[in-house]
Every structure is written in C-alpha cells, then in structure tokens.
Amino acid sequence: MEQVMNVQPLTHKDRPALEAMDTGIEDDYVVRIFERLIESDSHELFGLFREGKMLAVGGYSLFGSGKFAMLGRLRSDRRSLMKGNATELLQPIVDQLFRDPMVAWVGANTHLHNHAARRVLEKLSLNQGPVLHFLTLKSPKLLTAHESGPVWEEVTDLQHKKELIHSTEMNELGVFPFECYYPLPYDNALFTDQHLEKSSFYQNPDASRFVIVKSDTKKFDYSHVKYFWNDHYNQPGFFETILHHWKQHPDHVGCWIDFSAEGFKNIPDLSPYDVQEPWMLYGKWK
C-alpha cells in the first residue's frame, strides 16, 4: 500500500518530530531558533510528514514587504535520502507563493557544488542566476596589494543615500546583498527609509564609488559590506573605510563581503579571509 505524505506548516507541537530527524547537522540553528521561526511574520517553516514522521523540513523568508520570497532551511532525514522528498516538500510551497498576490519573485541560494540541491531548484523551474563568493575579512593585518588611502566620507543625508543606491541598479554584483546569505534582485522595495537609515554609507573623494556597511547577525555579528564593483583592491581607502566601521563595532567578528565571480578572481591573497564555498542564486519572477 502506498504511504501518503503530506506537507504542512509547523507549529510548536512539531518540535519533537524535528528533533527526531537525522540530518547530520550538529547544533542546527533551525532547531535552536525553531520557536522564533514559526512565530515570525516574515518566516514560514513546513514539514513533509509520513505516518507522523518528519522526512524533510524547509521554508521561506519574505523581504521587501513580501515582494521577495527566499526558500531555505532545507533539511532531509538521512535515512530517507534520494527519494524526492525535497521536491515533494518544496513544490507545494512554491506553488503557494506564486498564488500569493504580494509575492513577485521566488528564489533560493545554494552552494555551487551542491548538485543535488541545484537539481531540486531546477525541478521547481527556478532559473540560474549569478555566482557569489561570501568572504569574511577577519585578519586585516594580512591584507596585501591594496591601494591605501583615507577613510571615505560618510553620507548621512537620507536623500543622498537614496540617490546613491538608485545609481547602481546595473552593477557588477548583479544583485543587492540585502543580508548575509540573502542576495536579492536589485529592487526599490528593499530600499526602505528604515533600511537606509540603519546602513552606513561612505563615498570616495571623487564621488565615483561608494560602499554600504550594515550590521547584521547570522549566529555571529558582522559588518556586512555592500560594494557594487570589482575593484576593491584598486580603490584607495576602500579597506580603511570598512575597517573603520568594524572598529566602531568591536563585537563584530569581521567584515562580511559579497564578491562577484570576477571580483573574487581579483583577490591577490585569500589569507586575510574566512572563505566559503561559492554560492549560486536561483530565482524566478512571476
């Protein structure tokens, strides 16, 4: 007899089923912040169940007043891998999101070499996007071959910030790195006054470049750097500027920088950084 599987949003009563999954992930943050996720207005978490057992878990986060939905937090029980459970879980979630009149884009961010996850996303008809490299500058004393210079001038006027952010819709990153791990399409819905006011903007002396640094927390606190060109090492004062922000926040573990594939190639020495595997963004507009 065929065993029926069903997908349902998770509630407090589902914590034991989540904890019973064998995901192979030690100290899984989804388990640690489970209550926060299911009680949030901007996050949703779902489980794939069969006979009361959770075979897979995943969900999405909403950004830009609900315009953008990023899939994530996908985990499968290792005892039932290679059975299509991830697709079985995510397909109805994606279908639901595209029926939502508020949602205009659905996407996901996964490691470039995670071919199993990429196959799932392609089955969901999400399109390949840019490859990004997430690096955390943790040892600035090891920086070499960069153009030194004075700290760039801080921009505090909200209207000036808006003018700067709107000037780089076509940029060399190909996305807007909204948060650590969450690159999104470059869209005005993300540039709320609140977001811009909490972001530190710095502009170089000839006004040809600017950088945004915003505090962000993903288990650890970071100075999250948003720079839209590939010439980090050729712009005098760039590194002095982001290190200036880090020094103002000594609790941060480092400067998280999103590099494009080309920008990553331009780094002369990776020793100052904590380097992750490259990521690929998938997405689809309605």
C-alpha positions in Angstrom: 0.0 0.0 0.0 1.3 3.4 -0.9 2.2 5.6 2.1 0.6 9.0 1.9 2.9 12.0 2.5 1.6 15.5 3.3 3.2 19.0 3.7 2.0 21.2 6.5 3.2 24.4 8.3 5.0 23.6 11.5 3.7 24.6 14.9 5.0 24.2 18.5 3.8 20.7 18.7 6.1 19.6 15.8 9.4 20.3 17.7 9.7 16.6 18.8 9.4 15.4 15.2 12.0 18.0 14.1 14.4 16.9 16.8 13.9 13.2 15.8 15.2 13.8 12.3 18.7 12.5 11.5 20.0 15.4 9.4 23.7 15.1 10.3 23.8 18.7 11.3 25.4 19.4 14.7 23.9 22.3 16.6 21.4 23.0 13.9 20.3 26.6 14.1 16.8 25.7 12.8 16.3 23.7 15.9 17.8 26.4 18.1 15.5 29.2 16.8 12.5 27.0 15.9 10.1 28.9 18.1 11.3 32.2 16.7 10.8 31.0 13.1 7.3 29.6 13.5 6.1 32.7 15.4 7.6 35.2 12.9 5.5 37.2 10.4 8.3 37.1 7.8 9.4 33.4 8.1 7.5 30.2 7.4 8.6 26.7 8.1 7.0 23.5 6.7 7.5 19.8 7.2 7.0 16.8 4.9 5.3 14.0 7.0 4.7 10.4 6.5 2.9 8.5 9.3 3.7 11.2 11.8 7.4 11.2 11.0 9.1 14.3 9.5 11.1 13.4 6.4 12.1 16.9 5.4 11.8 20.5 6.6 12.1 23.8 4.8 10.5 27.1 4.3 11.0 30.7 3.2 11.7 34.2 4.3 9.9 37.3 3.0 11.7 40.6 2.1 10.6 43.9 0.6 7.2 44.0 2.2 6.5 40.5 1.0 7.6 41.0 -2.6 10.5 38.6 -2.5 10.4 35.1 -1.1 13.7 33.2 -0.5 13.5 29.5 0.0 15.8 28.0 2.6 16.4 26.0 5.8 16.0 22.7 3.8 17.0 19.6 5.7 16.2 16.0 5.0 16.3 12.9 7.1 19.4 11.0 6.0 17.5 7.7 6.4 15.2 8.6 3.5 17.5 10.4 1.1 17.3 10.1 -2.8 13.6 9.6 -2.7 12.5 13.1 -4.0 11.4 14.3 -0.6 12.9 17.8 -1.0 11.0 18.4 -4.2 7.9 16.9 -2.6 8.2 19.4 0.2 9.1 22.5 -1.8 6.8 22.2 -4.8 3.6 23.0 -3.0 5.4 25.8 -1.1 6.5 27.4 -4.4 3.0 26.9 -5.9 1.5 28.7 -2.8 4.0 31.5 -3.1 3.2 32.1 -6.7 -0.5 32.2 -5.9 0.2 34.9 -3.3 -0.6 38.3 -5.0 2.0 40.0 -2.8 4.9 37.8 -4.0 6.6 38.8 -7.3 9.8 36.7 -7.1 10.7 33.3 -5.6 14.3 32.3 -5.2 16.9 30.2 -3.4 20.6 30.4 -2.7 22.7 27.2 -2.6 26.3 26.2 -2.9 27.6 26.0 -6.4 28.8 22.4 -5.9 25.6 21.2 -4.2 24.3 19.5 -7.3 21.5 17.7 -5.5 20.0 21.0 -4.3 20.5 22.6 -7.7 18.6 19.7 -9.3 15.8 20.3 -6.9 15.7 24.0 -7.7 15.7 23.3 -11.4 12.8 20.9 -11.0 10.9 23.8 -9.3 11.5 25.8 -12.6 13.8 28.4 -10.8 16.4 29.9 -13.1 20.2 30.0 -12.5 21.5 33.4 -11.5 24.9 34.8 -10.6 27.6 33.0 -8.7 28.7 34.9 -5.5 31.5 34.4 -3.0 30.9 35.2 0.6 34.1 36.1 2.4 34.7 37.4 5.9 37.7 39.6 6.4 39.0 38.5 9.8 42.8 39.2 9.7 43.2 42.7 8.2 46.9 42.7 9.2 47.4 40.1 6.4 46.0 42.4 3.7 48.4 43.0 0.8 48.4 44.7 -2.6 45.6 47.1 -1.9 45.6 50.8 -2.5 45.8 52.6 0.9 44.0 55.8 1.4 42.0 57.9 3.8 38.6 56.7 5.2 35.9 57.8 2.8 33.4 60.5 3.8 30.3 59.2 5.5 27.0 60.1 3.9 24.3 60.7 6.5 21.6 62.5 4.5 18.8 60.1 3.6 18.0 61.7 0.2 21.7 61.4 -0.7 21.7 57.8 0.3 18.7 57.2 -2.0 20.4 58.9 -4.9 23.4 56.7 -4.4 21.5 53.4 -4.1 19.4 54.2 -7.2 22.5 54.9 -9.2 23.8 51.3 -9.2 20.8 49.3 -10.4 23.1 47.9 -13.1 26.1 46.7 -11.1 28.9 44.2 -11.2 27.5 42.0 -8.4 24.2 41.5 -10.3 22.2 41.6 -7.1 21.6 43.6 -4.0 23.2 41.8 -1.0 20.3 42.6 1.4 21.7 40.5 4.3 24.4 37.9 4.8 23.4 34.9 2.8 20.4 36.7 1.2 21.3 38.4 -2.1 18.2 39.5 -3.8 17.2 41.2 -7.1 18.0 44.9 -7.1 14.6 46.5 -6.4 13.3 49.7 -4.8 11.1 47.6 -2.5 14.2 46.7 -0.5 15.4 50.3 0.0 13.0 51.4 2.8 13.9 54.5 4.8 14.4 52.3 7.8 16.9 50.1 6.0 18.8 53.0 4.6 18.9 54.8 8.0 20.4 51.8 9.6 23.0 51.5 6.8 26.3 53.4 6.9 27.2 54.9 3.5 30.7 56.1 2.6 31.7 57.9 -0.6 35.2 58.2 -2.0 36.8 61.6 -2.7 35.9 61.9 -6.4 32.4 60.5 -5.8 32.9 57.7 -8.3 32.4 54.9 -5.7 30.6 54.3 -2.5 30.2 51.5 -0.1 27.5 50.5 2.3 28.2 48.8 5.6 25.4 47.5 7.8 25.5 45.5 11.0 24.0 42.0 10.5 23.7 38.9 12.6 23.9 35.3 11.4 24.8 33.5 14.6 27.7 36.0 14.8 27.6 39.7 14.4 29.2 41.1 11.1 29.9 44.4 9.4 28.1 43.4 6.2 29.8 45.2 3.2 27.8 46.0 0.1 30.1 47.1 -2.7 28.9 47.0 -6.3 32.2 47.0 -8.3 35.0 44.5 -8.7 37.9 46.9 -8.0 38.1 46.6 -4.2 41.9 46.4 -4.2 42.3 49.4 -6.7 40.2 51.9 -4.8 42.3 53.9 -2.3 40.8 53.9 1.1 38.3 51.1 0.5 39.7 48.7 3.1 40.5 51.6 5.5 36.8 52.5 5.3 35.3 49.1 6.0 37.8 48.5 8.8 36.8 51.9 10.3 33.2 50.6 10.5 34.4 47.3 12.1 36.4 49.3 14.7 33.3 51.1 15.7 31.7 47.7 16.4 34.3 45.7 18.2 31.7 42.9 18.9 31.7 42.1 15.2 33.7 39.0 14.1 34.7 40.7 10.9 33.7 42.3 7.6 31.4 40.1 5.5 32.0 41.0 1.8 29.9 39.6 -1.1 32.2 39.3 -4.2 31.1 38.5 -7.7 33.0 35.7 -9.5 35.1 38.3 -11.2 35.8 40.2 -8.0 36.8 37.0 -6.3 39.4 36.4 -9.1 40.9 39.8 -8.4 41.8 39.0 -4.8 45.6 38.6 -4.7 45.7 36.7 -1.4 42.9 34.9 0.5 44.8 34.5 3.8 43.0 37.5 5.5 39.6 35.9 4.9 37.4 33.2 6.1 36.4 31.7 2.7 33.1 29.9 2.0 32.3 27.7 -1.0 30.8 29.7 -3.8 27.1 30.1 -3.9 24.6 30.3 -6.8 21.4 32.3 -6.7 18.3 30.8 -8.3 15.1 32.7 -8.9 12.0 33.4 -11.0 9.7 36.4 -11.4 6.0 35.8 -11.8 
